[in-house]
Amino acid sequence: MSGKLYLVPTPIGNLEDMTFRAIRILKEADLILAEDTRTSAPMLKHFGIEKRVFAHHQHNEHQASAEIVRFLKEGKIIALISDAGTPAISDPGFYLVREALKHDLPIECLPGATAFVPALVNSGFPTDRFCFEGFLPLKKGRQTRYKFLAEEERTIILYESPHRLLKTLDEMATYFGEDRLVSVSRELTKMFEETVRGTVTEVKTHFETHPVKGEFVICVAGKGAESKNKSQETRP
């Protein structure tokens, strides 16, 4: 009888966001796969989870997946976690899921923390239709992606690192226009959580004089969103 692969979301900052079910699955699993065992160790210890933990990250997931599939076929219960949030969302996990499905092995993803949902809701932009882009290409294809997204009418969600934030806002001013509305959230669920809303220029000005620290989620209003909102406000 085959085992089962669980994708288990973990808190993106505040440990109180861990679910009872996630704790139970991690305690019942035969082994845990973690993006970085050093990062996951304090969290697992906090919840009293004492299991074998193996590294599973972008540099070894192709090689490791074959052995993990073998473990699953032997009946092992395996839980995959990332450093924070839901595995496979801009984190390792997709390749392993695909390999497990190729072998008709059962998979279950638990609901839980992910950074882009609270950032989207906090933005005040339309949430009924949105486009999640994760991290843009660092070099090759970055300009092409900007040009494509400039015409996107849905709310756009991006992830960005602190050392690239100002450059990214500069690029957005070039491709989306200085007056495009954005909402930038950082350190979500943590002590210094902050969301800054305004035009690209206004938000960039803010972060030029304030700390650029933590993990960032950028929500961008879709093309024409501002004019649509204004027309709705003027209706009788």
Backbone torsions as a table, in degrees:
resi	resn	phi	psi	omega
1	MET	NA	130.3	-176.6
2	SER	-73.6	157.3	176.5
3	GLY	-83.7	-151.0	-177.9
4	LYS	-150.9	141.7	176.2
5	LEU	-101.8	123.2	176.4
6	TYR	-108.9	132.6	170.8
7	LEU	-100.2	116.1	-169.9
8	VAL	-114.8	112.6	176.1
9	PRO	-67.6	144.4	175.8
10	THR	-124.3	160.2	-176.3
11	PRO	-56.3	146.5	176.9
12	ILE	-89.6	0.7	178.9
13	GLY	178.8	-57.9	-176.6
14	ASN	-87.6	116.9	-176.8
15	LEU	-64.8	-17.4	177.6
16	GLU	-68.2	-12.3	180.0
17	ASP	-84.4	-1.7	175.8
18	MET	-68.7	136.7	-178.8
19	THR	-90.6	154.8	177.0
20	PHE	-60.2	-38.7	-178.0
21	ARG	-66.5	-40.7	178.8
22	ALA	-60.9	-42.6	178.7
23	ILE	-62.3	-43.6	-179.2
24	ARG	-62.2	-46.1	-178.8
25	ILE	-62.1	-42.7	-179.4
26	LEU	-65.2	-33.9	178.5
27	LYS	-74.4	-29.4	-178.2
28	GLU	-87.0	-18.7	-175.9
29	ALA	-64.8	149.4	175.7
30	ASP	-74.5	-32.8	175.1
31	LEU	-155.6	157.8	-177.8
32	ILE	-118.7	135.0	173.9
33	LEU	-103.0	126.7	-177.3
34	ALA	-125.9	143.1	178.9
35	GLU	-60.1	-44.7	176.0
36	ASP	-139.8	111.0	-175.8
37	THR	-61.3	-30.7	179.5
38	ARG	-68.9	-35.4	179.1
39	THR	-73.9	-39.3	-175.8
40	SER	-77.7	-25.9	-174.9
41	ALA	-55.0	-48.0	179.8
42	PRO	-62.7	-38.7	179.2
43	MET	-64.7	-45.6	179.9
44	LEU	-63.9	-41.0	178.4
45	LYS	-63.3	-39.7	-179.2
46	HIS	-57.8	-37.0	-177.7
47	PHE	-97.2	10.8	176.8
48	GLY	67.0	33.3	-178.9
49	ILE	-98.5	112.8	-178.5
50	GLU	-117.1	95.3	-178.1
51	LYS	-138.8	162.5	172.1
52	ARG	-67.0	130.5	-178.1
53	VAL	-122.2	127.7	179.9
54	PHE	-118.5	145.3	178.8
55	ALA	-73.7	133.8	176.0
56	HIS	-141.3	101.8	-174.1
57	HIS	-137.3	-177.2	-173.3
58	GLN	-64.7	-19.6	-177.6
59	HIS	-88.4	-16.4	-178.3
60	ASN	-128.9	-0.1	-171.6
61	GLU	-64.4	-33.3	179.0
62	HIS	-65.9	-44.2	-179.5
63	GLN	-72.5	-39.0	-174.6
64	ALA	-75.0	-26.4	-173.6
65	SER	-61.1	-35.5	179.8
66	ALA	-62.0	-41.4	179.4
67	GLU	-70.5	-36.1	178.9
68	ILE	-65.3	-41.2	176.5
69	VAL	-59.8	-39.0	178.4
70	ARG	-63.4	-43.0	177.3
71	PHE	-60.2	-42.8	-179.9
72	LEU	-62.7	-40.8	178.6
73	LYS	-65.1	-26.1	178.3
74	GLU	-82.2	-2.4	176.9
75	GLY	100.4	9.7	-179.0
76	LYS	-74.5	144.4	171.6
77	ILE	-97.3	119.6	-174.3
78	ILE	-122.2	133.8	178.2
79	ALA	-114.6	131.0	177.8
80	LEU	-107.7	128.1	174.9
81	ILE	-127.1	156.1	173.6
82	SER	-108.4	-178.2	179.4
83	ASP	-60.6	-34.0	179.7
84	ALA	-165.5	142.8	176.9
85	GLY	85.3	-157.1	-174.7
86	THR	-93.7	126.5	178.4
87	PRO	-56.2	148.0	177.5
88	ALA	78.9	-6.1	173.8
89	ILE	-96.4	96.1	-173.3
90	SER	55.9	28.8	178.5
91	ASP	-145.8	164.9	177.6
92	PRO	-59.2	150.7	178.1
93	GLY	147.9	-36.2	-176.7
94	PHE	-58.7	-47.5	-176.2
95	TYR	-63.1	-43.0	179.7
96	LEU	-64.0	-42.1	177.7
97	VAL	-59.7	-45.5	-179.0
98	ARG	-62.6	-40.6	179.6
99	GLU	-67.3	-39.7	178.2
100	ALA	-64.4	-39.8	179.3
101	LEU	-66.4	-34.5	177.8
102	LYS	-60.2	-28.6	-178.2
103	HIS	-101.9	14.6	177.8
104	ASP	56.5	39.1	179.1
105	LEU	-95.2	142.8	-176.8
106	PRO	-71.2	139.8	-179.0
107	ILE	-133.7	143.4	175.5
108	GLU	-143.2	129.5	176.8
109	CYS	-106.9	121.6	178.8
110	LEU	-77.5	147.1	173.0
111	PRO	-74.5	151.2	179.7
112	GLY	171.6	-158.5	-171.0
113	ALA	-65.7	140.7	169.0
114	THR	-156.0	142.0	-169.7
115	ALA	-71.2	-33.6	-169.4
116	PHE	-73.6	-24.3	-178.0
117	VAL	-67.6	-53.8	177.2
118	PRO	-62.3	-33.7	178.2
119	ALA	-64.4	-41.4	178.8
120	LEU	-64.3	-47.5	-178.8
121	VAL	-64.1	-39.9	179.0
122	ASN	-66.8	-23.2	-173.3
123	SER	-67.7	-30.7	-174.2
124	GLY	82.8	1.8	177.4
125	PHE	-85.4	161.6	179.6
126	PRO	-53.4	133.6	-178.5
127	THR	-110.9	-2.6	-177.7
128	ASP	-74.8	-28.6	177.4
129	ARG	-141.6	125.0	179.6
130	PHE	-148.4	165.3	-175.4
131	CYS	-123.8	113.5	179.9
132	PHE	-93.9	119.6	-177.8
133	GLU	-106.7	-15.3	-176.8
134	GLY	62.7	-139.4	178.2
135	PHE	-85.7	130.3	175.0
136	LEU	-70.5	157.0	175.6
137	PRO	-56.0	141.7	-177.7
138	LEU	-71.0	-38.8	-177.7
139	LYS	-134.0	-81.6	-176.7
140	LYS	-62.1	124.6	177.4
141	GLY	89.4	-5.0	-177.3
142	ARG	-66.3	-48.2	-179.9
143	GLN	-62.7	-41.9	178.6
144	THR	-61.3	-39.5	-179.4
145	ARG	-67.2	-41.0	177.6
146	TYR	-59.2	-45.4	-178.9
147	LYS	-62.6	-37.2	177.7
148	PHE	-67.8	-45.8	-177.2
149	LEU	-70.1	-23.4	179.1
150	ALA	-59.7	-24.3	-179.5
151	GLU	-97.7	-1.7	-177.7
152	GLU	-70.5	127.3	-178.0
153	GLU	-92.5	-13.4	176.9
154	ARG	-84.6	161.5	173.1
155	THR	-61.9	134.5	-177.8
156	ILE	-106.5	135.2	179.7
157	ILE	-120.1	127.5	-179.3
158	LEU	-127.7	151.0	168.9
159	TYR	-103.2	146.7	177.0
160	GLU	-150.3	149.1	178.3
161	SER	-87.4	157.3	-176.7
162	PRO	-61.2	-36.7	-175.7
163	HIS	-75.5	-9.2	178.5
164	ARG	-111.6	-2.7	-172.5
165	LEU	-58.1	-52.4	-176.5
166	LEU	-62.9	-39.8	177.7
167	LYS	-63.8	-40.4	179.3
168	THR	-64.4	-42.3	177.5
169	LEU	-63.7	-35.9	174.7
170	ASP	-60.8	-45.6	-179.7
171	GLU	-65.5	-36.8	177.8
172	MET	-64.5	-37.6	177.2
173	ALA	-61.9	-36.1	179.9
174	THR	-71.0	-46.7	-172.2
175	TYR	-93.1	-31.2	-178.6
176	PHE	-100.6	-21.4	-176.2
177	GLY	103.7	145.0	-176.4
178	GLU	-64.6	-24.7	-176.2
179	ASP	-95.0	2.3	177.5
180	ARG	-64.2	134.9	-179.1
181	LEU	-78.4	136.8	177.2
182	VAL	-135.9	160.5	174.1
183	SER	-135.4	120.0	-176.2
184	VAL	-113.5	119.7	179.2
185	SER	-110.7	140.2	176.9
186	ARG	-136.6	154.8	176.9
187	GLU	52.9	40.9	-178.5
188	LEU	-57.1	135.6	-179.4
189	THR	72.8	-2.1	-177.6
190	LYS	-99.6	177.4	-174.3
191	MET	-59.8	-38.3	-176.0
192	PHE	-104.6	34.4	177.1
193	GLU	-56.0	138.3	-177.6
194	GLU	-151.3	138.9	172.2
195	THR	-127.4	125.2	-179.3
196	VAL	-114.7	124.9	-176.8
197	ARG	-119.2	148.1	177.7
198	GLY	155.2	-165.5	175.3
199	THR	-72.9	165.4	178.0
200	VAL	-55.5	-43.5	-179.1
201	THR	-64.2	-43.5	-179.0
202	GLU	-64.1	-43.5	-178.3
203	VAL	-68.6	-39.4	177.7
204	LYS	-62.8	-42.5	178.5
205	THR	-59.4	-39.7	179.0
206	HIS	-61.0	-48.7	-175.1
207	PHE	-77.8	-10.3	172.9
208	GLU	-73.6	-19.7	-177.6
209	THR	-120.9	6.1	179.1
210	HIS	-129.3	160.6	-177.7
211	PRO	-58.5	132.8	174.7
212	VAL	-105.6	79.8	-176.5
213	LYS	-130.7	152.6	176.6
214	GLY	96.7	-172.7	177.6
215	GLU	-95.0	138.8	-173.8
216	PHE	-116.1	141.0	169.8
217	VAL	-121.2	125.6	-179.8
218	ILE	-110.2	122.6	173.4
219	CYS	-106.4	131.4	-177.4
220	VAL	-118.6	129.8	176.7
221	ALA	-63.4	139.2	178.5
222	GLY	-64.5	159.0	-179.7
223	LYS	-57.4	128.9	178.4
224	GLY	83.0	-0.9	-176.4
225	ALA	-63.2	-39.0	-178.0
226	GLU	-66.1	-43.4	-179.3
227	SER	-67.1	-33.5	177.8
228	LYS	-65.3	-43.1	179.8
229	ASN	-62.6	-39.9	-179.8
230	LYS	-65.5	-39.4	-179.9
231	SER	-67.6	-33.8	178.2
232	GLN	-70.3	-34.9	179.9
233	GLU	-67.4	-27.6	-177.4
234	THR	-90.4	-3.1	179.0
235	ARG	-68.7	144.1	179.8
236	PRO	-68.6	NA	NA
